[in-house]
């Protein structure tokens, strides 16, 4: 069964990336890291890719809105989504997905995101800060350029305000950037992963991003000696 949700507003969050804010249905509950299908108006009975799309939930469970963010690529669905005005009603199917944090909070979590793969981790980090979680939480966030990095300023603020959370953001194509950057550059490699994991208590690794990046990072984690039982990933929702 689907649930109607009203579009409240759209907000640009990076170059070519938009966040869609919806009213949250009464009693709707989910775990940080889960996803939903968004279904265009009047298409609840249609399961085609042009009428529905799975997106990770950006907002945390305590927030009174449901937020989804996506790269605005030239597809039939995303053209239709971009054309909707506040007040339009879409249908929501979900939540679903198992890319959620492990239960043993004494074990650290290393979140590895490429580009718009940040979306499920935004919910996790927002929830951790709101609940004042003591879990060690590290986010490795890779983008081509600062202007491509969705939610970067918010993540930097969360890292400053919530001590158990640490952000390591890196840019891979500063030669074509239009914004300054004084942080890390280069790809997420085995040396960076080992350095990040050093000192953490029995970390579990989570990977989210384009399928090719997820596959490459799983190989990198294996080569770095990370047990595959401590690595979790899913086909990315919303790319």
DRENFI-955319 format. One record per residue (C-alpha): residue number from 1; residue in one letter; x, y, z. Coordinates in nm, 2 decimals, decimal comma. Layout:
// DRENFI-955319
i | aa | xx | yy | zz
NUM | A | X | Y | Z $
...
This chain:
// DRENFI-955319
i | aa | xx | yy | zz
1 | X | 0,00 | 0,00 | 0,00 $
2 | X | 0,13 | 0,35 | -0,09 $
3 | X | 0,09 | 0,67 | 0,11 $
4 | X | 0,03 | 1,02 | -0,04 $
5 | X | 0,29 | 1,28 | 0,05 $
6 | X | 0,28 | 1,65 | -0,05 $
7 | X | 0,58 | 1,82 | -0,20 $
8 | X | 0,67 | 2,11 | 0,03 $
9 | X | 0,97 | 2,26 | -0,15 $
10 | X | 1,29 | 2,19 | -0,35 $
11 | X | 1,63 | 2,30 | -0,24 $
12 | X | 1,96 | 2,29 | -0,45 $
13 | X | 2,22 | 2,12 | -0,24 $
14 | X | 2,51 | 2,10 | -0,49 $
15 | X | 2,57 | 2,16 | -0,85 $
16 | X | 2,32 | 1,95 | -1,04 $
17 | X | 2,18 | 1,81 | -0,72 $
18 | X | 1,84 | 1,89 | -0,57 $
19 | X | 1,68 | 1,79 | -0,23 $
20 | X | 1,30 | 1,73 | -0,24 $
21 | X | 1,12 | 1,80 | 0,09 $
22 | X | 0,79 | 1,62 | 0,16 $
23 | X | 0,54 | 1,62 | 0,44 $
24 | X | 0,59 | 1,33 | 0,66 $
25 | X | 0,28 | 1,10 | 0,70 $
26 | X | 0,15 | 1,05 | 1,05 $
27 | X | 0,30 | 0,74 | 1,22 $
28 | X | 0,57 | 0,69 | 0,94 $
29 | X | 0,88 | 0,53 | 1,09 $
30 | X | 1,21 | 0,42 | 0,94 $
31 | X | 1,57 | 0,34 | 1,03 $
32 | X | 1,85 | 0,57 | 0,91 $
33 | X | 1,99 | 0,43 | 0,59 $
34 | X | 1,66 | 0,30 | 0,45 $
35 | X | 1,49 | 0,41 | 0,13 $
36 | X | 1,15 | 0,46 | -0,03 $
37 | X | 1,00 | 0,45 | -0,37 $
38 | X | 0,86 | 0,79 | -0,49 $
39 | X | 0,58 | 0,75 | -0,74 $
40 | X | 0,47 | 1,03 | -0,97 $
41 | X | 0,12 | 1,18 | -0,93 $
42 | X | -0,15 | 0,95 | -1,07 $
43 | X | 0,09 | 0,66 | -1,13 $
44 | X | 0,05 | 0,45 | -0,82 $
45 | X | -0,05 | 0,14 | -1,02 $
46 | X | 0,24 | 0,17 | -1,26 $
47 | X | 0,57 | 0,00 | -1,18 $
48 | X | 0,77 | 0,14 | -1,47 $
49 | X | 1,10 | 0,32 | -1,43 $
50 | X | 0,95 | 0,63 | -1,58 $
51 | X | 0,69 | 0,66 | -1,30 $
52 | X | 0,87 | 0,55 | -0,98 $
53 | X | 1,22 | 0,56 | -0,84 $
54 | X | 1,39 | 0,44 | -0,52 $
55 | X | 1,56 | 0,70 | -0,31 $
56 | X | 1,75 | 0,68 | 0,02 $
57 | X | 1,60 | 0,90 | 0,29 $
58 | X | 1,82 | 1,20 | 0,38 $
59 | X | 1,62 | 1,31 | 0,68 $
60 | X | 1,65 | 1,15 | 1,02 $
61 | X | 1,36 | 0,98 | 1,20 $
62 | X | 1,31 | 1,26 | 1,44 $
63 | X | 1,25 | 1,52 | 1,17 $
64 | X | 0,90 | 1,63 | 1,07 $
65 | X | 0,98 | 1,61 | 0,69 $
66 | X | 1,09 | 1,34 | 0,46 $
67 | X | 1,38 | 1,45 | 0,24 $
68 | X | 1,52 | 1,28 | -0,07 $
69 | X | 1,81 | 1,42 | -0,28 $
70 | X | 1,92 | 1,32 | -0,63 $
71 | X | 2,14 | 1,42 | -0,92 $
72 | X | 1,91 | 1,58 | -1,17 $
73 | X | 2,00 | 1,36 | -1,47 $
74 | X | 1,81 | 1,37 | -1,80 $
75 | X | 1,57 | 1,08 | -1,75 $
76 | X | 1,19 | 1,08 | -1,80 $
77 | X | 1,13 | 1,04 | -1,43 $
78 | X | 1,36 | 1,31 | -1,32 $
79 | X | 1,24 | 1,56 | -1,58 $
80 | X | 0,88 | 1,50 | -1,44 $
81 | X | 1,00 | 1,53 | -1,08 $
82 | X | 1,18 | 1,85 | -1,16 $
83 | X | 0,87 | 2,00 | -1,31 $
84 | X | 0,65 | 1,94 | -1,00 $
85 | X | 0,55 | 2,25 | -0,80 $
86 | X | 0,50 | 2,27 | -0,42 $
87 | X | 0,17 | 2,12 | -0,33 $
88 | X | 0,19 | 1,83 | -0,58 $
89 | X | 0,11 | 1,50 | -0,42 $
90 | X | 0,32 | 1,20 | -0,49 $
91 | X | 0,28 | 0,84 | -0,36 $
92 | X | 0,53 | 0,69 | -0,12 $
93 | X | 0,61 | 0,32 | -0,10 $
94 | X | 0,84 | 0,20 | 0,18 $
95 | X | 1,05 | 0,21 | 0,38 $
96 | X | 1,28 | -0,07 | 0,28 $
97 | X | 1,65 | -0,16 | 0,27 $
98 | X | 1,91 | -0,30 | 0,51 $
99 | X | 2,20 | -0,06 | 0,49 $
100 | X | 2,15 | 0,04 | 0,85 $
101 | X | 2,40 | 0,07 | 1,13 $
102 | X | 2,49 | -0,24 | 1,33 $
103 | X | 2,34 | -0,27 | 1,68 $
104 | X | 2,65 | -0,29 | 1,89 $
105 | X | 2,72 | 0,08 | 1,94 $
106 | X | 3,06 | 0,00 | 2,10 $
107 | X | 3,19 | -0,10 | 1,75 $
108 | X | 3,28 | 0,20 | 1,54 $
109 | X | 3,13 | 0,26 | 1,19 $
110 | X | 3,32 | 0,39 | 0,89 $
111 | X | 3,09 | 0,53 | 0,62 $
112 | X | 3,23 | 0,56 | 0,27 $
113 | X | 3,04 | 0,77 | 0,02 $
114 | X | 3,10 | 0,87 | -0,34 $
115 | X | 2,90 | 1,17 | -0,47 $
116 | X | 2,53 | 1,14 | -0,42 $
117 | X | 2,59 | 0,81 | -0,23 $
118 | X | 2,60 | 1,04 | 0,07 $
119 | X | 2,22 | 1,03 | 0,11 $
120 | X | 2,17 | 0,73 | 0,34 $
121 | X | 2,46 | 0,84 | 0,56 $
122 | X | 2,31 | 1,19 | 0,60 $
123 | X | 2,02 | 1,03 | 0,79 $
124 | X | 2,27 | 0,83 | 1,00 $
125 | X | 2,48 | 1,13 | 1,09 $
126 | X | 2,18 | 1,35 | 1,17 $
127 | X | 2,03 | 1,08 | 1,39 $
128 | X | 2,36 | 1,02 | 1,57 $
129 | X | 2,40 | 1,40 | 1,65 $
130 | X | 2,04 | 1,44 | 1,75 $
131 | X | 2,05 | 1,13 | 1,99 $
132 | X | 2,39 | 1,22 | 2,12 $
133 | X | 2,52 | 0,88 | 2,03 $
134 | X | 2,86 | 0,79 | 2,17 $
135 | X | 2,94 | 0,55 | 1,88 $
136 | X | 3,26 | 0,64 | 1,69 $
137 | X | 3,14 | 0,74 | 1,35 $
138 | X | 3,38 | 0,84 | 1,06 $
139 | X | 3,26 | 0,95 | 0,72 $
140 | X | 3,50 | 0,93 | 0,41 $
141 | X | 3,33 | 1,15 | 0,15 $
142 | X | 3,47 | 1,16 | -0,20 $
143 | X | 3,36 | 1,41 | -0,47 $
144 | X | 3,52 | 1,55 | -0,79 $
145 | X | 3,49 | 1,91 | -0,68 $
146 | X | 3,36 | 2,10 | -0,37 $
147 | X | 3,07 | 2,24 | -0,58 $
148 | X | 2,96 | 1,87 | -0,64 $
149 | X | 2,96 | 1,78 | -0,27 $
150 | X | 2,60 | 1,77 | -0,15 $
151 | X | 2,55 | 1,86 | 0,22 $
152 | X | 2,92 | 1,94 | 0,27 $
153 | X | 2,87 | 2,25 | 0,48 $
154 | X | 2,61 | 2,07 | 0,70 $
155 | X | 2,85 | 1,77 | 0,75 $
156 | X | 3,13 | 2,00 | 0,85 $
157 | X | 2,90 | 2,17 | 1,11 $
158 | X | 2,79 | 1,83 | 1,24 $
159 | X | 3,15 | 1,72 | 1,28 $
160 | X | 3,23 | 2,04 | 1,47 $
161 | X | 2,93 | 2,00 | 1,70 $
162 | X | 2,92 | 1,62 | 1,76 $
163 | X | 3,26 | 1,49 | 1,89 $
164 | X | 3,21 | 1,12 | 1,81 $
165 | X | 3,16 | 1,21 | 1,44 $
166 | X | 3,46 | 1,27 | 1,22 $
167 | X | 3,45 | 1,39 | 0,86 $
168 | X | 3,72 | 1,32 | 0,60 $
169 | X | 3,62 | 1,48 | 0,27 $
170 | X | 3,84 | 1,45 | -0,04 $
171 | X | 3,82 | 1,60 | -0,39 $
172 | X | 3,95 | 1,41 | -0,69 $
173 | X | 3,94 | 1,68 | -0,97 $
174 | X | 4,04 | 2,01 | -0,83 $
175 | X | 4,19 | 2,11 | -1,16 $
176 | X | 3,84 | 2,18 | -1,28 $
177 | X | 3,70 | 2,33 | -0,96 $
178 | X | 3,55 | 2,67 | -0,93 $
179 | X | 3,54 | 2,68 | -0,55 $
180 | X | 3,85 | 2,67 | -0,32 $
181 | X | 3,93 | 2,37 | -0,12 $
182 | X | 4,20 | 2,33 | 0,15 $
183 | X | 4,12 | 1,98 | 0,25 $
184 | X | 4,23 | 1,63 | 0,12 $
185 | X | 4,26 | 1,55 | -0,24 $
186 | X | 4,28 | 1,22 | -0,43 $
187 | X | 4,08 | 0,90 | -0,42 $
188 | X | 3,99 | 0,68 | -0,13 $
189 | X | 4,27 | 0,42 | -0,13 $
190 | X | 4,39 | 0,14 | 0,09 $
191 | X | 4,64 | 0,37 | 0,28 $
192 | X | 4,36 | 0,62 | 0,37 $
193 | X | 4,13 | 0,34 | 0,48 $
194 | X | 4,39 | 0,19 | 0,70 $
195 | X | 4,48 | 0,53 | 0,85 $
196 | X | 4,11 | 0,60 | 0,91 $
197 | X | 4,05 | 0,27 | 1,08 $
198 | X | 4,36 | 0,30 | 1,31 $
199 | X | 4,25 | 0,35 | 1,67 $
200 | X | 3,88 | 0,27 | 1,60 $
201 | X | 3,72 | -0,01 | 1,80 $
202 | X | 3,64 | -0,31 | 1,57 $
203 | X | 3,50 | -0,09 | 1,29 $
204 | X | 3,23 | -0,20 | 1,05 $
205 | X | 3,25 | -0,04 | 0,70 $
206 | X | 2,96 | 0,08 | 0,49 $
207 | X | 2,99 | 0,18 | 0,12 $
208 | X | 2,74 | 0,38 | -0,08 $
209 | X | 2,78 | 0,53 | -0,43 $
210 | X | 2,77 | 0,45 | -0,80 $
211 | X | 2,79 | 0,07 | -0,85 $
212 | X | 3,14 | 0,08 | -1,01 $
213 | X | 3,27 | 0,28 | -0,71 $
214 | X | 3,11 | 0,04 | -0,46 $
215 | X | 3,27 | -0,26 | -0,64 $
216 | X | 3,61 | -0,09 | -0,65 $
217 | X | 3,60 | 0,01 | -0,28 $
218 | X | 3,50 | -0,34 | -0,17 $
219 | X | 3,81 | -0,47 | -0,36 $
220 | X | 4,02 | -0,20 | -0,19 $
221 | X | 3,89 | -0,29 | 0,15 $
222 | X | 3,96 | -0,66 | 0,09 $
223 | X | 4,32 | -0,57 | -0,02 $
224 | X | 4,36 | -0,36 | 0,29 $
225 | X | 4,29 | -0,67 | 0,50 $
226 | X | 3,94 | -0,58 | 0,60 $
227 | X | 3,73 | -0,89 | 0,67 $
228 | X | 3,44 | -0,91 | 0,42 $
229 | X | 3,20 | -0,98 | 0,71 $
230 | X | 3,27 | -0,63 | 0,83 $
231 | X | 3,19 | -0,46 | 0,50 $
232 | X | 2,83 | -0,37 | 0,41 $
233 | X | 2,69 | -0,22 | 0,09 $
234 | X | 2,38 | -0,22 | -0,13 $
235 | X | 2,30 | -0,12 | -0,48 $
236 | X | 2,27 | 0,25 | -0,44 $
237 | X | 1,92 | 0,40 | -0,43 $
238 | X | 1,86 | 0,72 | -0,62 $
239 | X | 2,17 | 0,75 | -0,83 $
